[in-house]
Amino acid sequence: MIPDVPAFDAVILAGGRSSRLGGVPKAGLVLEGRTLLQRTCAALARAGQLTVVGPQPDDGRSSAPAGARFVREEPAFAGPAAAVVAGFTAQPGRRAPWCAVLACDMPRVDELVTALLAEAARDGQVSLVAVDGGRDQPLAALYRSADLAAAIDAVLALGPADNLSMRSLLATVKTRPVPVPPGTTHDVDTWDDARTLGVVVP
């Protein structure tokens, strides 16, 4: 339990091609009776604004909570940085101090979010990027909204964000690595990943 959860918004990336899964959308894969998108939305239930970048599911199972906003990056499949830009800029009105940015295909996302929010509550001076197994995970992060907004404005001033790398998008954002519980950023890229993580394989 986090004693003082910092106010945050959230952007979920759920619009990739899933090429190594034969085009099967990751958001709709099921683990323990819930889709990966549902699990990610539940982990971010305290977000002031929740934006999903990807197609709105129509199967009745993958739907996000009431109030979630669905948008697409332009053009579609323009990469994760373009998706972050689309999701963040689609949020109207006053932003929370923090913005969680998460890919939708991490089954242990609840533990991941808990670790990031706890660190922000303890010492939240700079953006926080999860580190798992020695690797930084920019799509498992809690960014200072003002810093992310400034970085996006700088990028868009030079042109569109399609096919931009996350490294380029975040070049001006000061971040601090946050070790998270091992395995909490493991994602589903292949069917072997799905089986290992307990995800239902069609």
LOMI-300368 format. One record per residue: residue number from 1; x, y, z of N, C-alpha, C in turn. Coordinates in steps of 0.1 Angstrom, whole numbers. Each point is the difference from the previous one (the first is absolute). Layout:
N
(atom NUM; (X; Y; Z); (X; Y; Z); (X; Y; Z)) ...
This chain:
202
(atom 1; (8; -12; 0); (-8; 12; 0); (9; 12; 0)) (atom 2; (-3; 10; -9); (7; 12; -1); (-7; 11; 9)) (atom 3; (6; 6; 10); (-7; 9; 9); (-5; 12; -7)) (atom 4; (8; 6; -9); (-4; 12; -7); (2; -1; -15)) (atom 5; (-10; -5; -7); (2; -2; -14); (0; 13; -7)) (atom 6; (11; 3; -7); (0; 13; -7); (-10; 0; -12)) (atom 7; (-5; 12; -2); (-10; 2; -11); (7; -3; -14)) (atom 8; (-7; -8; -8); (6; -3; -13); (-10; -2; -10)) (atom 9; (3; 2; -13); (-7; -4; -11); (7; -12; -6)) (atom 10; (-6; -6; -11); (6; -12; -5); (-2; -1; -15)) (atom 11; (10; -5; -7); (-1; -3; -15); (4; -15; -1)) (atom 12; (-9; -8; -6); (2; -14; -3); (2; -2; -15)) (atom 13; (11; -7; -3); (3; -3; -14); (-6; -13; -4)) (atom 14; (-9; 0; -9); (-7; -13; -3); (-3; -1; -15)) (atom 15; (9; 6; -8); (-4; 0; -15); (11; -5; -9)) (atom 16; (9; -9; 5); (11; -5; -8); (-5; -10; -10)) (atom 17; (8; -4; -9); (-4; -10; -11); (0; -14; 5)) (atom 18; (6; -3; 12); (1; -14; 5); (4; -10; -11)) (atom 19; (11; 4; -7); (4; -8; -12); (5; -14; 4)) (atom 20; (6; -1; 11); (5; -13; 5); (-10; -9; 6)) (atom 21; (-12; 6; 1); (-12; -8; 4); (-10; -2; -11)) (atom 22; (5; 2; -12); (-8; -2; -12); (-11; 10; -1)) (atom 23; (2; 12; 6); (-10; 11; -1); (-11; -1; 11)) (atom 24; (1; -10; 9); (-10; -1; 11); (2; 12; 10)) (atom 25; (-10; 8; 2); (3; 12; 9); (3; -4; 14)) (atom 26; (11; 5; 5); (5; -3; 14); (-11; 4; 10)) (atom 27; (-6; 11; -2); (-10; 5; 10); (-11; -10; 3)) (atom 28; (-3; -8; -9); (-11; -10; 2); (4; -13; 5)) (atom 29; (13; -2; 2); (5; -13; 6); (-5; -1; 14)) (atom 30; (-3; -12; 5); (-6; -3; 13); (9; -7; 9)) (atom 31; (0; 6; 13); (8; -6; 11); (-10; 0; 12)) (atom 32; (-2; -12; 5); (-9; -2; 12); (-13; 7; -2)) (atom 33; (-6; -1; -11); (-13; 5; -2); (-2; 14; -4)) (atom 34; (11; 7; -1); (0; 15; -4); (10; 2; -12)) (atom 35; (-4; 9; -9); (9; 3; -11); (12; 8; 6)) (atom 36; (11; 0; -8); (11; 8; 4); (-3; 15; 1)) (atom 37; (-9; 5; -9); (-4; 14; 1); (-8; 2; 13)) (atom 38; (-9; -9; 3); (-8; 2; 13); (10; 0; 12)) (atom 39; (10; -9; 0); (9; 0; 11); (8; 13; 1)) (atom 40; (4; 5; -11); (7; 13; 0); (-8; 11; 5)) (atom 41; (-13; 1; -5); (-9; 10; 4); (-3; -1; 15)) (atom 42; (-1; -12; 5); (-3; -2; 14); (12; 5; 9)) (atom 43; (12; -3; -5); (12; 5; 7); (1; 15; 1)) (atom 44; (-6; 7; -10); (0; 14; -1); (-13; 7; 4)) (atom 45; (-8; -7; 8); (-14; 4; 3); (0; 14; 7)) (atom 46; (11; 3; 6); (0; 13; 8); (4; 12; -9)) (atom 47; (2; -3; -13); (4; 11; -9); (-11; 10; -1)) (atom 48; (4; 13; -1); (-10; 11; -2); (-6; -1; -14)) (atom 49; (9; -1; -10); (-3; -2; -14); (6; -13; -5)) (atom 50; (-7; -8; -7); (5; -13; -5); (-2; 0; -15)) (atom 51; (11; 0; -8); (-1; 0; -14); (6; -13; -6)) (atom 52; (-7; -7; -8); (5; -12; -7); (3; 3; -14)) (atom 53; (12; -2; -4); (4; 3; -14); (-1; -14; -8)) (atom 54; (-10; -1; -7); (-2; -13; -8); (-15; -1; -3)) (atom 55; (-4; -10; -8); (-14; -1; -4); (-9; -4; 12)) (atom 56; (-11; 6; 0); (-10; -3; 10); (-5; -14; -2)) (atom 57; (1; -9; 10); (-4; -14; -1); (-15; -1; -2)) (atom 58; (-5; -9; -8); (-14; -2; -2); (-5; -14; 4)) (atom 59; (9; -7; 7); (-3; -14; 3); (-7; -2; 14)) (atom 60; (-2; 11; 7); (-7; 0; 13); (9; -4; 11)) (atom 61; (12; -5; -2); (8; -4; 11); (12; 9; 2)) (atom 62; (5; 7; -10); (12; 8; 1); (-3; 14; 4)) (atom 63; (-13; 3; 2); (-4; 14; 2); (7; 6; 12)) (atom 64; (4; 13; -1); (6; 7; 11); (-11; 6; 9)) (atom 65; (3; 4; 12); (-10; 6; 9); (-7; 12; -6)) (atom 66; (-12; 2; 5); (-8; 12; -4); (9; 13; 2)) (atom 67; (0; 8; -10); (8; 12; 1); (14; 0; -6)) (atom 68; (4; -12; -4); (12; -2; -7); (-1; 6; -14)) (atom 69; (10; 6; -5); (0; 6; -14); (8; -8; -9)) (atom 70; (-5; -3; -12); (8; -8; -10); (4; 10; -11)) (atom 71; (12; 0; -4); (5; 8; -11); (10; -9; -8)) (atom 72; (3; 5; -12); (10; -7; -8); (11; 10; -4)) (atom 73; (12; -5; -1); (11; 8; -5); (-2; 2; -15)) (atom 74; (5; 11; -5); (-1; 3; -15); (14; 0; -6)) (atom 75; (2; -8; -10); (-8; -11; -5); (0; -12; 10)) (atom 76; (-9; -9; -1); (0; -12; 8); (13; -7; -2)) (atom 77; (4; -7; 11); (13; -8; 0); (12; 9; -2)) (atom 78; (0; 12; 4); (11; 9; -2); (10; -1; 11)) (atom 79; (-1; -10; 9); (10; -2; 11); (-4; 5; 13)) (atom 80; (6; -5; 11); (-3; 3; 13); (1; 15; 4)) (atom 81; (10; 6; -5); (1; 15; 3); (-11; 7; -5)) (atom 82; (-4; -3; -13); (-12; 7; -5); (-13; -3; 8)) (atom 83; (0; -12; 5); (-12; -4; 8); (0; 8; 13)) (atom 84; (11; 1; 6); (1; 8; 13); (-4; 14; -3)) (atom 85; (4; 6; -11); (-3; 14; -3); (-15; 1; -2)) (atom 86; (-6; -10; -8); (-14; 1; -2); (-8; -2; 13)) (atom 87; (4; -9; 8); (-8; -2; 13); (1; 12; 9)) (atom 88; (12; 5; 1); (2; 11; 10); (-7; 13; -5)) (atom 89; (1; 3; -13); (-5; 13; -5); (-16; -1; -1)) (atom 90; (-5; -12; 1); (-15; -2; -1); (-7; 3; 13)) (atom 91; (8; 1; 11); (-6; 2; 14); (-3; 15; 2)) (atom 92; (-12; 4; 1); (-4; 14; 1); (1; 5; 14)) (atom 93; (0; 13; 1); (-1; 7; 13); (13; -1; 8)) (atom 94; (-2; 1; 13); (12; 0; 9); (6; -13; 2)) (atom 95; (13; -1; -1); (6; -13; 1); (5; -3; 14)) (atom 96; (0; -12; 4); (6; -4; 13); (15; 2; 0)) (atom 97; (7; 1; 11); (14; 1; 0); (8; -11; -7)) (atom 98; (-6; -12; 0); (7; -12; -5); (-9; -5; -12)) (atom 99; (7; -7; -9); (-7; -8; -10); (7; -14; -1)) (atom 100; (-8; -10; 3); (5; -14; -2); (-1; -3; -15)) (atom 101; (11; -6; -5); (0; -5; -14); (3; -15; 0)) (atom 102; (-9; -8; -5); (2; -14; 1); (-5; -7; -13)) (atom 103; (8; -10; -4); (-5; -9; -10); (-10; -9; 6)) (atom 104; (-10; -5; -8); (-11; -8; 5); (3; -15; 2)) (atom 105; (12; -4; -3); (2; -15; -1); (9; -5; 11)) (atom 106; (0; 6; 12); (8; -5; 12); (-10; -6; 10)) (atom 107; (0; -13; 1); (-10; -6; 9); (1; 4; 15)) (atom 108; (12; 3; 4); (2; 4; 14); (0; 15; 3)) (atom 109; (-8; 7; -8); (0; 14; 0); (-4; 6; 13)) (atom 110; (-9; -7; 8); (-4; 6; 13); (12; 1; 9)) (atom 111; (9; -9; 1); (12; 1; 8); (9; 11; -5)) (atom 112; (1; 1; -13); (8; 11; -6); (-5; 14; 3)) (atom 113; (-13; 2; -1); (-5; 13; 3); (1; 3; 15)) (atom 114; (-2; -10; 8); (1; 3; 14); (15; 4; 4)) (atom 115; (9; -6; -6); (14; 3; 2); (4; 15; -4)) (atom 116; (-5; 3; -12); (2; 14; -5); (-6; 11; 8)) (atom 117; (-13; -3; 4); (-7; 10; 8); (6; 2; 14)) (atom 118; (4; -11; 5); (6; 0; 13); (13; 8; 0)) (atom 119; (8; -1; -11); (12; 8; -1); (-3; 14; -2)) (atom 120; (-10; 3; -8); (-4; 14; -2); (-5; 7; 13)) (atom 121; (-7; -8; 8); (-4; 5; 13); (11; 3; 10)) (atom 122; (11; -9; -2); (11; 1; 9); (10; 12; -4)) (atom 123; (2; 1; -13); (10; 10; -5); (-3; 3; -15)) (atom 124; (-9; 9; -2); (-5; 2; -14); (5; 13; -6)) (atom 125; (13; 1; -1); (6; 13; -6); (1; -1; -15)) (atom 126; (3; -12; -5); (2; -2; -14); (-8; -12; -5)) (atom 127; (-1; -1; -13); (-8; -11; -6); (7; -13; 3)) (atom 128; (-8; -11; 1); (4; -13; 5); (-2; -10; -11)) (atom 129; (11; -7; -3); (-1; -11; -10); (4; -13; 6)) (atom 130; (-9; -10; -2); (2; -13; 6); (13; -7; -6)) (atom 131; (7; -6; 9); (12; -8; -4); (-3; -15; 5)) (atom 132; (1; -9; -10); (-3; -14; 3); (10; -8; -7)) (atom 133; (8; -8; 7); (10; -8; -6); (11; 8; -6)) (atom 134; (3; 12; 6); (10; 9; -5); (-3; 8; -12)) (atom 135; (-13; 0; -5); (-4; 7; -12); (-10; 11; 4)) (atom 136; (2; 12; -5); (-10; 11; 1); (-12; -3; -8)) (atom 137; (-11; 3; 5); (-13; -2; -7); (-8; 12; -2)) (atom 138; (2; 8; -10); (-7; 13; -2); (-15; -1; -2)) (atom 139; (-4; -12; -3); (-15; -3; -1); (-5; -6; 13)) (atom 140; (7; 1; 11); (-4; -4; 13); (5; 11; 9)) (atom 141; (-6; 12; 0); (6; 11; 6); (-11; 10; 6)) (atom 142; (5; 9; 8); (-9; 10; 6); (8; 13; -2)) (atom 143; (-5; 8; -10); (6; 12; -4); (-6; 12; 7)) (atom 144; (9; 10; 3); (-5; 13; 4); (-7; 6; -12)) (atom 145; (-13; 4; 2); (-8; 4; -11); (6; 13; -7)) (atom 146; (4; 9; 8); (6; 13; -5); (12; -3; -9)) (atom 147; (8; -10; 4); (12; -3; -8); (-3; -7; -13)) (atom 148; (-10; -9; 1); (-5; -7; -12); (-6; 9; -9)) (atom 149; (-8; 9; 5); (-7; 10; -9); (11; 9; -7)) (atom 150; (10; 4; 7); (10; 8; -6); (8; -7; -11)) (atom 151; (3; -13; 3); (7; -8; -10); (-9; -2; -13)) (atom 152; (-13; -3; 2); (-9; -2; -11); (-1; 13; -8)) (atom 153; (-2; 11; 7); (-1; 13; -8); (13; 3; -8)) (atom 154; (12; -4; 6); (12; 3; -8); (1; -9; -12)) (atom 155; (-5; -13; 1); (0; -9; -11); (-9; 5; -11)) (atom 156; (-13; 3; 4); (-10; 4; -10); (4; 13; -7)) (atom 157; (8; 9; 7); (4; 12; -6); (9; -2; -13)) (atom 158; (6; -12; 0); (9; -4; -11); (-7; -8; -11)) (atom 159; (-12; -5; 3); (-7; -9; -9); (-8; -11; 7)) (atom 160; (-6; -9; -8); (-8; -10; 6); (8; -10; 8)) (atom 161; (-6; -8; 9); (7; -9; 8); (0; -15; -5)) (atom 162; (-5; -2; -12); (-1; -13; -5); (14; -6; -3)) (atom 163; (2; -12; 5); (12; -8; -1); (12; 6; 8)) (atom 164; (-3; 9; 9); (10; 5; 9); (3; -10; 10)) (atom 165; (13; -1; 5); (3; -9; 10); (-3; 6; 14)) (atom 166; (-3; -9; 9); (-3; 4; 14); (12; 8; 6)) (atom 167; (12; -5; -4); (13; 7; 5); (-1; 15; -5)) (atom 168; (-3; 2; -12); (-1; 14; -5); (-11; 8; 6)) (atom 169; (-11; -6; 2); (-11; 7; 7); (3; 4; 14)) (atom 170; (7; -8; 7); (4; 2; 14); (13; 6; 2)) (atom 171; (6; 5; -10); (14; 5; 0); (2; 11; 11)) (atom 172; (-11; 9; 2); (2; 11; 9); (-7; -3; 14)) (atom 173; (-5; -12; 1); (-7; -3; 13); (10; -7; 10)) (atom 174; (1; 6; 11); (9; -5; 10); (-7; -12; 7)) (atom 175; (6; -11; 0); (-6; -12; 6); (9; -6; 11)) (atom 176; (-6; -9; 8); (8; -7; 10); (-5; -15; -1)) (atom 177; (10; -9; -1); (-4; -14; 0); (-6; -5; 13)) (atom 178; (-10; -8; -1); (-7; -6; 12); (0; -15; -1)) (atom 179; (8; -7; 8); (0; -15; 0); (-14; -4; 4)) (atom 180; (-6; -9; -8); (-13; -5; 3); (1; -15; 2)) (atom 181; (-11; -6; 6); (1; -15; 2); (3; -7; -12)) (atom 182; (10; -10; 0); (4; -7; -12); (-12; -6; -7)) (atom 183; (0; 2; -13); (-10; -6; -8); (-13; 8; -2)) (atom 184; (-1; 11; 7); (-12; 8; -1); (-1; 8; -13)) (atom 185; (10; 1; -8); (-1; 6; -13); (1; -10; -11)) (atom 186; (0; -13; 3); (0; -10; -11); (-13; 2; -8)) (atom 187; (1; 0; -13); (-11; 2; -8); (-2; -11; -10)) (atom 188; (-11; 0; -8); (-4; -10; -9); (4; 4; -14)) (atom 189; (11; -4; -5); (4; 2; -14); (-3; -11; -9)) (atom 190; (1; -12; 6); (-1; -13; -8); (-10; -9; 7)) (atom 191; (-4; -11; -7); (-8; -9; 7); (7; -8; 11)) (atom 192; (13; -2; -2); (8; -6; 11); (-1; 9; 12)) (atom 193; (1; 13; -2); (-1; 9; 12); (-14; -2; 6)) (atom 194; (-10; 0; -8); (-13; -2; 6); (-2; -12; 8)) (atom 195; (6; -11; -5); (-1; -13; 8); (8; 1; 13)) (atom 196; (12; 6; -1); (8; 2; 12); (-7; 8; 11)) (atom 197; (-7; 10; -5); (-7; 10; 10); (-14; -5; 4)) (atom 198; (-4; -11; -5); (-13; -5; 4); (-12; 6; -8)) (atom 199; (3; 7; -11); (-10; 5; -8); (-7; -10; -9)) (atom 200; (-13; 0; -2); (-7; -9; -8); (4; 1; -14)) (atom 201; (4; -11; -6); (4; -1; -15); (-11; -5; -8)) (atom 202; (-5; 7; -9); (-12; -4; -9); (4; -13; -7)) 
